Amino acid sequence: MQKNLLFVFMLVFAFIVKAQGNLEEVIYLKNGSVIRGTIVEQIPNQTVKIQTKDGNVFVYNFSEVEKITKEENVTSPVSSNNYNTSSSLISAKVISAISSENNDEAVIAINNDVYDNNGKLLIKAGTPIQCTIEKKKRKGVGKEGSVAITFNSVKSVNGEDILLSGNFKKEGENLQSKALGVGLGVGLMLFTPMLAYIAKKGEAAIIPADTVISNISIKK
């Protein structure tokens, strides 16, 4: 009898351990976004830091968080065949201005809700987009600055990665011809015709806040 009870206890214990192993931490944001992963740091009433399956780490203020739960681990990827073709073209919004002249972290988010073929919400507006951003600062000889953005992926409402395709580039004005004119003009008086020419920089590339970028699609 005791052996049977022990066996049953071991089975129940193994089931509980397995169930806990299939759980993941989920953060629901007030803007409708859902982030799944492992909470690596939590400062009560201040911030919570979560690491997703792909290694990305996000930090949120508690004022942004609706609730934090533990749910069954979602391992199955979102099927690309379930994307609504009419909604596969999506737009993004630049949350804060991006300049070629600083190293500030850029925040770009989904601008419109995206639905699947069944009419269910696939990507919530306001969800941050993972991007690769390359900046080139303006230089002398009238060389302009530039900002190049490559859109990589975004999280679905279920926390899965959806691959994106799209690029955007902004360049400042090239002032090379004006720099040459200034350099020659000053050189006639100071006998340093190249000094001002070399020092004259082109314009910075700036993408203003609230800029909407629409040439983005979901990879099939």
trRosetta pair geometry for C-beta under 8 A, 3 or more apart (Angstrom, degrees):
i j d omega theta_ij theta_ji phi_ij phi_ji
1 4 5.8 -54 -153 32 31 111
1 5 6.6 28 151 -16 64 105
2 5 5.7 -53 -149 37 34 111
2 6 6.2 37 152 -21 66 106
3 6 5.6 -53 -148 36 32 113
3 7 6.3 35 152 -22 65 105
4 7 5.6 -52 -148 34 31 113
4 8 6.4 30 154 -17 64 105
5 8 5.8 -54 -149 37 31 111
5 9 6.2 35 152 -21 65 107
6 9 5.6 -54 -148 36 31 114
6 10 6.4 32 153 -21 65 105
7 10 5.8 -54 -150 34 30 111
7 11 6.6 31 151 -19 63 104
8 11 5.7 -54 -151 34 33 112
8 12 6.4 31 153 -17 66 105
9 12 5.8 -56 -148 38 31 109
9 13 6.2 31 153 -20 65 108
10 13 5.6 -53 -144 38 31 113
10 14 6.2 32 155 -20 65 106
11 14 5.8 -55 -147 36 29 110
11 15 6.4 31 153 -21 63 106
12 15 5.7 -54 -151 34 31 114
12 16 6.5 31 153 -19 65 105
13 16 5.8 -54 -150 34 32 111
13 17 6.4 30 154 -18 65 106
14 17 5.8 -54 -147 37 31 111
14 18 6.2 31 155 -19 65 108
15 18 5.8 -57 -148 38 29 110
15 19 6.2 30 154 -21 65 107
16 19 5.7 -55 -147 35 30 112
16 20 6.4 28 155 -17 64 106
17 20 5.9 -56 -149 37 29 109
17 21 6.4 32 151 -23 63 107
18 21 5.5 -55 -150 33 32 115
18 22 6.7 25 154 -15 64 106
19 22 5.9 -62 -155 37 32 107
19 23 7.0 40 147 -34 63 102
20 23 5.6 -48 -157 15 40 119
22 72 5.6 -6 136 -147 105 74
22 73 4.8 -122 -175 15 61 106
23 70 4.7 28 175 170 125 106
23 71 6.6 150 -147 78 77 17
23 72 6.4 -59 -100 -97 56 33
23 73 6.4 -144 -103 -39 4 83
24 36 5.4 54 119 -175 132 97
24 37 6.5 -12 180 -91 116 4
24 38 7.0 -85 -152 -67 84 64
24 70 7.0 171 82 -151 24 68
24 71 6.5 -31 60 66 72 68
24 72 7.7 15 19 132 84 17
24 73 4.7 96 -21 -98 110 75
24 74 7.5 -87 35 15 137 70
25 36 7.4 153 84 -154 47 53
25 37 6.5 -35 66 82 88 46
25 38 5.9 98 27 -122 115 32
25 39 4.8 -78 116 -15 165 96
25 50 6.7 -142 100 -128 117 115
25 68 6.8 -2 -174 -176 99 96
25 69 7.5 163 -154 90 55 37
25 70 5.7 -39 -97 -97 56 72
26 34 6.3 -8 -171 -172 105 96
26 35 7.1 155 -156 80 55 47
26 36 5.1 -17 -103 -101 82 74
26 68 7.2 163 84 -156 51 51
26 69 5.1 -17 61 66 101 83
26 70 7.0 153 13 -105 86 20
26 71 5.0 7 -9 15 137 115
26 159 7.1 -100 -123 -60 97 145
27 34 7.3 160 82 -156 53 47
27 35 4.6 -9 57 59 102 99
27 36 8.0 -162 23 -72 68 32
27 39 7.7 114 -53 -82 111 104
27 48 6.6 167 -106 105 138 136
27 50 5.7 -138 -10 -30 132 156
27 60 6.6 152 163 31 151 149
27 65 6.1 -71 -166 -128 101 106
27 67 8.0 180 -152 93 46 42
27 68 5.4 -15 -104 -106 69 81
28 33 7.9 161 -156 88 44 50
28 34 5.7 -14 -105 -107 66 79
28 65 7.2 94 76 -165 55 68
28 66 4.3 -61 110 65 98 113
28 67 4.9 13 48 53 116 78
28 68 7.5 -154 21 -75 74 35
28 69 7.3 29 -12 7 108 103
29 32 6.8 -29 82 42 86 24
29 33 4.4 10 41 58 126 90
29 34 7.4 -144 15 -72 81 34
29 35 7.2 57 -26 -5 107 103
29 60 6.7 -125 -100 -141 109 152
29 64 5.4 -20 -145 153 99 91
29 65 6.2 -65 -109 -108 56 44
29 66 6.1 98 165 -3 9 96
30 64 5.9 -133 19 -170 102 46
30 65 7.1 54 -26 90 87 4
30 66 5.0 144 -75 -61 59 92
31 64 7.4 -24 -7 -163 100 92
31 124 7.0 138 130 135 81 128
31 125 8.0 -109 169 96 102 66
31 126 4.2 -113 166 121 132 151
31 127 7.9 180 113 -65 117 52
32 124 4.0 -163 114 -161 116 150
32 125 7.5 47 59 54 138 64
32 126 6.6 105 47 56 100 123
32 127 7.9 -78 91 -58 90 89
32 157 7.4 -49 156 -118 90 104
33 124 5.5 -150 -77 67 58 132
33 126 6.5 -118 -41 102 108 95
33 127 4.9 141 -103 -102 111 80
33 128 7.7 36 -120 6 159 76
33 155 7.0 74 -160 83 101 124
33 157 7.7 -134 -136 -117 38 61
34 124 7.9 106 0 2 79 136
34 155 7.4 -145 73 140 64 124
34 157 5.5 66 21 -174 119 54
34 158 6.8 -2 83 -104 135 12
34 159 5.5 -83 114 -56 96 86
35 50 5.6 123 127 87 124 147
35 52 6.7 -95 -171 -80 90 106
35 58 6.0 -98 -147 57 157 146
35 60 7.9 171 25 -27 150 138
35 155 6.7 8 -102 167 67 173
35 159 6.3 110 -148 -115 22 98
36 52 6.7 75 81 -128 59 85
36 53 7.4 4 104 -22 96 100
36 71 7.7 -76 -119 59 110 111
36 74 6.4 -27 -174 33 175 111
36 158 7.7 -11 -17 153 137 51
36 159 3.3 37 8 -157 115 161
37 50 4.9 123 69 165 116 98
37 51 5.1 -152 158 91 135 43
37 52 4.0 -106 -73 -100 135 39
37 53 6.1 -141 -106 -34 87 57
37 159 7.7 -166 -34 -166 74 128
38 50 6.8 157 78 -157 32 71
38 51 5.2 -18 61 59 87 93
39 42 5.7 18 166 -49 126 112
39 48 6.2 -44 -140 -176 115 102
39 49 6.9 114 -160 79 65 53
39 50 5.1 -42 -96 -98 59 80
39 51 8.0 163 -100 16 12 71
39 68 7.3 37 -67 -162 145 133
40 49 5.2 -58 64 105 88 104
40 50 6.9 147 8 -118 80 24
40 51 5.2 52 -27 -13 125 109
40 57 7.1 -45 32 -131 140 112
41 47 7.6 12 114 106 101 98
41 48 7.3 171 96 -155 61 41
41 49 4.0 23 54 39 97 120
42 47 7.6 -152 -142 101 41 54
42 48 4.8 8 -115 -118 82 82
42 49 7.2 -140 -66 27 50 69
43 46 4.0 -34 106 61 112 119
43 47 5.1 34 42 47 109 74
43 48 7.5 -145 32 -71 62 48
45 62 5.6 -90 -152 23 29 165
46 61 7.2 -73 169 -140 44 70
46 62 6.2 76 51 -10 8 113
47 59 5.6 6 -178 -176 125 98
47 60 6.6 155 -153 80 74 37
47 61 5.7 -49 -97 -101 75 46
47 62 6.8 -117 -79 -30 25 77
48 59 7.4 167 83 -151 38 56
48 60 5.6 -17 59 61 86 88
48 62 6.8 93 -15 -80 100 73
48 65 6.5 49 24 -64 133 150
48 68 6.9 -139 -152 -83 169 142
49 57 6.3 8 -177 -177 100 101
49 58 7.2 172 -150 87 56 41
49 59 4.8 -19 -99 -100 83 80
49 60 8.0 168 -84 19 38 64
50 57 7.3 170 86 -150 38 58
50 58 5.6 -14 60 60 86 89
50 60 7.7 0 8 7 105 106
51 55 6.8 -21 -173 -148 102 30
51 56 7.1 163 -152 84 58 39
51 57 5.0 -25 -98 -97 77 79
52 55 7.1 -36 74 31 74 20
52 56 4.8 3 38 57 113 90
52 57 7.8 -154 9 -76 75 32
52 58 7.3 46 -27 -2 104 106
52 155 7.7 -123 -119 -92 154 127
52 159 7.4 -169 -136 -174 110 98
54 161 6.1 62 -37 -57 145 141
56 130 6.8 -96 -97 -98 150 129
58 128 7.6 163 -118 43 128 148
60 64 4.8 -113 -175 72 105 128
60 65 5.8 113 122 -59 129 96
61 64 5.1 96 64 -1 77 101
61 65 7.6 -149 100 -12 45 90
62 65 5.4 -56 -149 29 45 116
65 68 6.5 -5 -178 -47 133 92
71 74 7.9 11 112 -30 111 93
74 158 5.8 -162 -177 165 169 105
74 159 6.1 128 54 64 136 114
74 160 6.8 -98 124 -60 126 95
77 160 5.8 133 -145 -159 55 134
77 161 7.9 -44 -134 55 99 76
78 82 6.9 -108 175 56 81 124
78 122 7.4 111 -168 -152 148 101
78 156 5.2 100 -47 -25 156 162
78 158 6.7 146 -71 53 111 127
78 160 4.5 157 -17 89 103 149
78 162 6.3 -32 64 -82 137 95
79 82 4.5 86 79 -6 98 106
80 83 5.8 -25 -169 -6 52 117
80 218 7.3 176 -141 142 93 111
80 219 7.3 -64 -124 105 138 62
80 220 5.2 137 159 -149 133 50
82 116 4.7 -2 147 -163 94 124
82 117 5.4 -121 -165 16 55 105
82 118 7.2 -22 -165 -5 102 97
82 122 7.9 162 115 -101 100 128
83 87 7.1 -137 178 76 81 91
83 88 5.3 73 147 -88 126 99
83 116 6.0 -81 -108 -126 31 71
83 117 7.0 57 88 -35 14 88
83 122 7.0 72 -116 -126 72 171
83 218 5.5 -156 -145 95 159 152
83 220 7.5 -125 43 -102 137 79
84 87 4.1 44 83 25 110 109
84 88 6.9 -162 87 -40 53 75
84 114 7.6 -175 46 179 105 76
84 115 5.3 18 6 94 145 77
84 116 5.6 154 -27 -174 89 20
84 117 5.1 162 -81 -77 71 49
84 119 7.9 78 -72 -76 139 41
84 122 7.7 -163 9 -10 97 139
85 88 5.5 -33 -147 -5 35 119
87 90 7.2 37 167 -73 68 87
87 114 4.9 142 157 -151 116 74
87 115 5.3 149 -30 47 173 70
87 116 8.0 -104 63 -76 136 20
87 122 7.6 135 115 32 136 129
88 114 7.9 78 -97 -154 28 121
88 217 5.6 33 141 -159 91 86
88 218 4.5 -105 -155 34 85 105
88 220 7.8 2 -149 -64 148 94
89 214 7.4 34 164 173 102 82
89 216 7.2 125 -161 79 56 54
89 217 5.4 -32 -99 -98 60 84
90 110 6.4 -38 169 -142 131 94
90 111 7.4 152 168 44 82 82
90 112 6.2 -157 -150 59 78 99
90 114 5.5 -37 -94 -76 125 126
90 123 7.2 -5 -117 74 156 144
90 164 7.8 -79 53 -126 122 116
90 216 5.3 -53 73 93 78 106
90 217 7.1 141 19 -106 76 30
90 218 7.0 68 -4 -41 116 89
91 110 7.8 100 82 -164 50 55
91 111 4.2 -47 101 52 93 129
91 112 5.6 62 44 2 95 110
91 212 5.4 14 169 -178 126 100
91 213 6.4 162 -161 81 73 44
91 214 4.3 -24 -104 -105 102 69
91 216 6.6 144 -104 35 27 111
92 108 5.2 29 167 170 126 106
92 109 6.6 157 -157 80 80 28
92 110 6.3 -59 -108 -105 68 32
92 111 5.6 166 -135 -19 11 100
92 129 5.7 -41 -122 -6 131 154
92 151 6.8 -167 -32 -102 152 136
92 212 7.2 158 80 -155 42 55
92 213 4.8 -14 59 59 94 99
92 214 8.0 -162 23 -75 63 32
92 216 5.8 66 -17 -9 105 155
93 108 7.1 171 81 -157 38 65
93 109 5.7 -23 59 65 88 81
93 110 7.8 14 16 111 86 16
93 111 4.2 115 -30 -89 98 101
93 210 6.4 -20 -168 -141 106 39
93 211 7.2 152 -154 77 55 43
93 212 5.4 -25 -98 -99 74 70
93 213 7.7 -176 -80 18 26 75
94 97 7.2 65 140 -102 124 30
94 98 6.2 -100 -155 -8 132 108
94 106 7.3 -49 -145 -169 93 106
94 107 7.8 112 -166 84 52 58
94 108 5.6 -31 -103 -105 55 85
94 207 5.4 -164 -102 133 170 113
94 208 7.2 127 84 94 135 40
94 209 6.0 -136 111 -130 94 37
94 210 6.7 -46 69 19 80 14
94 211 4.3 18 24 50 122 93
94 212 7.9 -129 8 -66 78 28
94 213 7.2 77 -36 -16 92 107
95 107 4.0 -38 48 98 130 105
95 108 6.6 -153 -2 -90 88 28
95 109 5.8 61 -53 0 112 108
95 209 6.6 -23 140 -143 26 92
96 104 7.5 -94 112 141 127 133
96 106 7.1 -154 68 -139 88 55
96 107 5.7 60 17 39 97 101
96 209 5.3 -22 -134 -97 28 109
97 206 6.2 -3 -177 -172 111 96
97 207 6.6 168 -156 85 59 57
97 208 5.4 -30 -108 -138 98 37
97 209 4.7 -66 -50 -37 71 80
98 104 7.6 -152 -123 79 57 105
98 106 4.7 17 -98 -108 116 123
98 133 7.2 -117 -155 -154 140 144
98 147 5.6 125 128 -159 116 162
98 149 8.0 60 111 -65 172 121
98 170 7.9 126 88 43 109 138
98 206 7.1 161 84 -155 52 48
98 207 4.3 7 52 49 100 106
99 102 5.2 52 76 21 111 94
99 104 7.3 58 38 31 91 116
99 145 7.8 18 174 126 70 151
99 147 7.5 -149 177 -60 12 135
99 204 5.8 5 -165 161 97 130
99 205 7.2 149 -156 85 48 56
99 206 5.0 -8 -104 -106 78 82
99 207 7.9 -150 -67 26 39 65
100 135 4.8 167 -141 -162 62 97
100 136 6.1 -24 -161 69 122 45
100 137 5.6 160 142 -101 94 43
100 138 6.7 101 99 -29 128 76
100 145 3.2 161 91 160 149 122
100 146 5.8 94 -104 48 142 20
100 147 5.1 -133 -74 -53 85 87
100 172 6.9 -107 22 -22 141 114
100 204 5.2 -170 50 -164 100 79
100 205 4.1 71 -27 46 125 91
100 206 7.4 -99 3 -62 80 52
101 137 5.6 86 -108 -127 57 94
101 138 7.0 -22 -80 13 100 95
101 145 6.2 -59 -55 -111 78 166
101 204 4.8 -43 -30 -127 117 132
103 135 7.8 -156 -99 48 56 151
106 131 7.1 -53 90 69 119 133
106 133 5.5 97 28 -51 138 167
106 149 7.9 -105 109 -104 159 116
107 128 6.5 -70 -157 -123 84 106
108 128 7.2 95 74 -155 49 65
108 129 4.9 -49 101 51 95 110
108 131 5.6 40 42 -19 133 143
108 149 7.2 91 -43 -157 164 144
108 151 7.9 -107 110 -104 142 95
108 213 7.7 -12 -156 28 127 129
109 125 7.7 76 141 175 106 55
109 126 5.2 -5 164 -155 139 31
109 127 6.1 151 -159 72 88 31
109 128 5.3 -54 -99 -95 82 43
109 129 6.3 172 -113 -6 24 86
110 113 7.9 86 137 -87 124 28
110 114 7.1 -91 -165 -11 138 108
110 123 5.5 -164 -119 145 167 116
110 124 7.0 128 72 94 138 42
110 125 5.4 -131 109 -126 96 41
110 126 6.4 -37 63 23 84 23
110 127 4.6 21 13 49 120 85
110 129 6.4 125 -51 -54 69 101
110 154 6.1 85 -57 -155 114 153
111 125 6.3 -14 150 -141 19 98
111 212 5.7 66 -106 -132 165 100
112 125 5.6 -28 -142 -93 10 110
113 121 6.1 -60 -169 -132 114 98
113 123 7.0 168 -157 86 45 63
113 124 6.3 -16 -114 -134 82 39
113 125 4.9 -63 -55 -28 64 96
114 121 7.7 94 75 -162 48 59
114 122 4.8 -62 107 67 89 105
114 123 4.0 22 43 44 113 101
114 218 7.7 128 -173 -50 152 132
115 119 5.7 -6 174 -149 133 33
115 120 6.4 150 -156 73 84 29
115 121 5.9 -54 -102 -100 75 37
115 122 5.7 141 -136 0 17 96
116 119 7.3 -54 71 13 65 17
116 120 5.3 -7 39 58 106 84
116 122 4.6 117 -45 -65 84 118
121 124 6.4 40 168 -77 125 74
121 157 5.5 65 113 -30 100 152
122 156 5.6 -61 177 -140 67 102
122 157 6.6 -160 -179 3 17 100
122 162 7.6 76 157 -70 109 158
123 127 5.8 -109 -175 32 87 147
123 154 5.9 44 -136 118 134 129
123 155 7.6 135 -126 91 88 45
123 156 5.8 -82 -80 -119 71 55
123 157 6.8 -159 -100 -34 24 79
123 162 6.7 -92 -72 35 122 152
124 127 5.1 110 69 -40 78 108
124 157 5.6 94 -29 -86 101 96
127 154 5.6 94 115 -176 120 109
127 155 5.8 -138 -173 60 128 86
128 154 7.5 -177 98 -132 43 83
128 155 7.8 35 61 16 73 106
129 151 5.8 -31 166 -143 133 97
129 152 7.6 142 166 47 83 68
129 153 7.5 169 -162 88 68 33
129 154 4.9 -40 -111 -85 72 102
129 164 7.0 -12 -153 7 114 162
130 151 8.0 104 81 -165 54 55
130 152 4.6 -62 105 69 95 112
130 153 4.8 2 49 59 120 78
130 154 6.8 -166 13 -76 79 46
131 149 5.4 -20 -174 -163 133 94
131 150 6.4 149 -164 74 74 50
131 151 5.6 -37 -106 -104 89 49
131 152 6.1 175 -104 6 28 92
132 149 7.4 145 78 -158 52 45
132 150 4.3 -6 56 56 101 107
132 152 6.1 87 -17 -45 90 118
133 147 6.7 -14 -168 -168 98 91
133 148 7.2 156 -156 81 49 52
133 149 5.4 -10 -104 -104 79 72
133 150 7.8 -157 -70 25 38 68
134 147 7.5 156 82 -157 52 43
134 148 4.5 -9 58 59 100 104
134 150 8.0 41 -5 -6 100 100
135 145 7.4 -3 -175 -177 84 103
135 146 7.3 173 -152 89 44 55
135 147 5.5 -7 -105 -106 77 73
135 148 7.9 -163 -72 24 35 69
135 205 7.9 -163 -142 63 81 117
136 145 6.0 -180 96 -153 67 59
136 146 4.7 17 48 47 106 90
136 147 8.0 -151 27 -67 66 38
136 205 8.0 54 63 14 75 130
137 145 5.3 -32 -157 -113 29 108
137 204 7.7 -29 -150 -118 62 87
138 143 6.2 161 -164 98 59 70
138 144 5.7 -43 -113 -159 93 28
138 145 3.8 -64 -48 -42 77 91
138 172 6.1 -32 -82 53 117 149
138 201 4.6 88 135 173 112 113
138 202 4.8 -143 -148 68 108 76
138 203 6.4 -150 -100 95 145 14
138 204 5.3 -96 -21 -82 126 57
138 205 7.9 159 -56 -10 93 73
139 143 4.0 -1 59 66 93 125
139 201 6.1 -164 111 -128 13 91
139 202 7.2 17 49 19 53 95
140 143 6.8 28 70 20 29 100
140 179 7.6 135 179 -154 62 151
140 198 4.7 23 160 168 139 57
140 199 5.6 -52 -126 -114 115 13
140 200 6.4 90 -153 59 68 42
140 201 5.8 -58 -87 -81 39 70
141 176 6.1 12 151 -121 74 87
141 179 5.9 149 -163 111 29 157
141 197 6.6 28 -108 150 64 78
141 198 5.9 -13 -59 -126 79 46
141 200 7.1 87 -83 70 10 81
142 174 6.0 69 144 177 99 65
142 175 3.8 -134 -145 86 98 65
142 176 3.5 -179 84 -76 136 41
142 177 7.1 158 -177 16 173 38
142 178 6.3 140 -111 56 130 80
142 179 3.6 -139 -47 -6 107 131
142 180 7.4 -52 -15 -21 141 75
142 200 5.5 5 -63 113 73 104
142 201 6.9 137 -103 -176 24 16
142 202 4.8 70 171 -67 49 85
143 174 6.9 -16 -132 -132 32 85
143 176 7.0 49 -65 -72 51 97
143 201 7.0 -52 55 -150 65 64
143 202 4.9 -113 98 -1 21 122
144 171 5.4 73 117 174 134 91
144 172 3.9 -165 -164 75 104 86
144 173 5.9 -177 -100 80 130 22
144 174 4.6 -86 -21 -77 115 60
144 175 7.2 119 -68 0 84 74
144 202 3.5 -96 -73 132 53 143
144 203 5.5 -4 -128 53 94 66
144 204 7.8 178 -167 -88 71 11
144 205 6.8 84 157 -51 98 91
145 171 7.4 174 92 -151 44 56
145 172 4.8 50 47 3 76 126
145 202 6.8 -174 -11 91 60 101
145 203 6.9 -99 24 111 89 46
145 204 4.5 2 33 -138 142 49
145 205 4.4 -135 104 2 88 84
146 169 6.5 -1 -175 -172 107 98
146 170 6.8 167 -153 88 60 50
146 171 4.5 -16 -104 -104 93 77
146 172 7.1 -122 -68 9 53 75
146 205 4.9 82 -113 -24 25 155
147 169 7.0 170 88 -150 52 53
147 170 4.9 2 54 55 97 95
147 205 4.7 -164 -3 112 89 127
147 206 7.9 87 -5 -92 136 16
147 207 5.9 -105 77 -18 149 113
148 167 7.1 -12 -173 -170 87 103
148 168 7.6 165 -155 87 45 48
148 169 4.6 -6 -108 -106 75 94
149 167 6.6 156 85 -158 60 53
149 168 4.5 -4 56 58 109 92
149 169 7.2 -167 22 -74 68 47
149 213 7.5 -70 80 -113 143 173
150 166 7.7 152 -156 88 47 51
150 167 5.4 -17 -103 -105 65 84
151 164 4.4 -63 131 112 105 131
151 165 7.1 49 78 118 100 5
151 166 4.4 7 35 65 126 97
151 167 7.2 -143 8 -74 81 36
151 168 7.8 56 -31 -1 101 98
151 216 5.2 0 50 -125 168 116
152 163 7.3 -62 167 -143 54 67
152 164 6.2 73 101 50 14 96
153 161 4.8 -2 178 -168 140 98
153 162 6.1 151 -159 74 80 43
153 163 5.3 -43 -98 -104 92 44
153 164 5.8 180 -92 5 29 90
154 161 7.7 134 68 -152 27 55
154 162 5.4 -27 65 61 76 99
154 164 6.1 60 -6 -40 96 126
155 159 5.8 -21 -167 -138 113 34
155 160 7.0 135 -153 65 63 30
155 161 6.6 -42 -98 -93 57 47
155 162 7.4 136 -127 12 9 89
156 159 6.8 -41 68 28 75 20
156 160 4.6 0 30 55 117 85
156 161 7.8 -84 -4 -18 87 5
156 162 5.5 97 -52 -32 93 117
162 218 6.1 -39 166 -137 114 107
163 218 7.3 102 81 -165 59 62
163 219 4.1 -35 103 38 108 127
164 216 5.8 -9 -174 -173 119 103
164 217 7.1 147 -160 80 69 37
164 218 6.3 -53 -107 -106 61 45
164 219 6.5 -159 -108 -15 7 91
165 216 7.2 153 79 -159 47 56
165 217 5.1 -22 62 66 97 87
165 218 7.5 54 17 146 88 4
165 219 5.0 109 -31 -71 106 87
166 213 7.5 131 151 140 132 114
166 215 5.3 156 -145 112 107 71
166 216 3.5 -75 -19 -108 168 63
166 217 6.2 139 -55 16 104 62
167 215 7.5 -37 55 101 50 118
168 213 4.9 -53 -77 -140 154 139
168 215 7.0 146 -76 53 88 108
170 205 4.7 141 113 -176 89 111
170 206 7.3 -95 134 64 140 23
170 207 5.1 172 2 -68 160 93
171 174 7.7 -5 151 -42 119 88
171 205 5.3 -63 -132 -95 22 123
172 202 5.6 139 100 135 114 99
172 203 3.4 -154 173 97 117 82
172 204 5.1 140 -74 87 147 14
172 205 4.5 -118 -34 -62 81 60
172 206 7.5 59 -84 -3 97 72
173 202 6.3 -156 93 -173 54 94
173 203 4.2 50 39 18 80 131
174 202 5.2 -35 -125 -125 40 137
174 203 7.9 -90 -48 24 21 86
175 178 4.4 -51 -172 48 87 116
175 179 5.4 98 122 -32 88 94
175 200 6.4 -113 112 150 119 110
175 201 7.3 64 51 115 126 33
175 202 4.6 172 18 -112 88 64
175 203 6.6 107 -28 -23 112 79
176 179 5.6 -52 -144 33 29 113
176 180 6.5 31 156 -21 63 103
176 202 7.1 -16 -44 -76 68 109
177 180 5.7 -51 -151 32 32 113
177 181 6.6 33 150 -19 63 104
178 181 5.6 -53 -151 35 36 112
178 182 6.4 34 153 -17 68 104
178 200 7.1 -146 105 165 85 147
179 182 5.8 -54 -148 38 32 109
179 183 6.1 34 154 -23 66 109
179 196 7.6 -172 -169 133 72 74
179 197 5.3 98 149 -150 90 57
179 200 3.4 -179 -122 85 99 136
179 201 8.0 107 -89 -18 131 11
179 202 7.9 -68 -37 -65 128 67
180 183 5.7 -54 -145 35 29 114
180 184 6.4 24 159 -14 64 106
180 197 5.7 41 -107 -130 43 112
181 184 6.2 -58 -148 38 28 104
181 185 6.2 26 156 -19 64 111
182 185 5.7 -60 -145 39 29 111
182 186 6.1 20 162 -11 67 109
182 196 5.2 -118 128 140 96 122
182 197 6.9 164 79 -83 81 56
182 200 5.6 120 61 -67 139 147
183 186 6.3 -59 -144 42 24 102
183 187 5.9 29 156 -27 62 114
183 193 5.7 74 152 174 88 60
183 194 6.2 23 -172 -122 128 23
183 195 7.2 163 -138 59 91 45
183 196 4.4 -178 -103 81 60 87
183 197 2.6 11 -82 -56 156 91
183 198 7.4 91 -106 -7 133 55
183 200 6.9 -113 -50 0 95 126
184 187 5.4 -56 -143 35 29 118
184 188 6.9 40 157 -31 61 95
184 193 5.6 22 -110 -152 48 104
184 197 7.3 57 -33 -67 61 118
185 188 6.2 -48 -163 16 30 111
185 189 7.9 6 149 0 58 102
185 196 7.9 -69 62 84 77 152
186 189 6.2 -70 -165 43 43 100
186 190 5.6 -9 159 19 82 118
186 192 7.2 -34 122 73 101 83
186 193 7.5 153 80 -118 73 43
186 195 7.5 -94 106 71 128 95
186 196 4.3 79 47 -7 147 155
187 190 6.3 -74 -120 59 29 81
187 191 6.6 50 -171 -130 65 10
187 192 5.8 -124 -114 79 75 36
187 193 2.6 50 -131 -91 161 65
187 194 7.2 64 -91 -15 131 41
187 195 7.5 147 -86 30 87 85
187 196 7.0 -135 -45 28 80 111
187 197 7.8 -4 -42 -23 122 108
188 193 7.5 63 -41 -91 50 96
190 195 7.4 -71 105 45 133 133
192 195 3.9 8 145 0 118 126
192 196 7.2 111 105 -11 96 82
193 196 7.9 -69 -169 36 29 93
193 197 6.9 22 149 -12 61 125
194 197 5.2 -69 -151 46 43 119
194 198 5.8 40 157 -23 79 107
195 198 6.2 -60 -151 34 23 104
195 199 6.4 14 157 -13 62 113
196 199 5.6 -60 -142 41 33 110
196 200 6.2 42 160 -34 67 102
197 200 6.3 -50 -151 19 24 112
207 211 5.2 -96 176 25 89 159
208 211 5.3 122 68 -46 70 104
213 216 6.6 72 119 -27 96 112
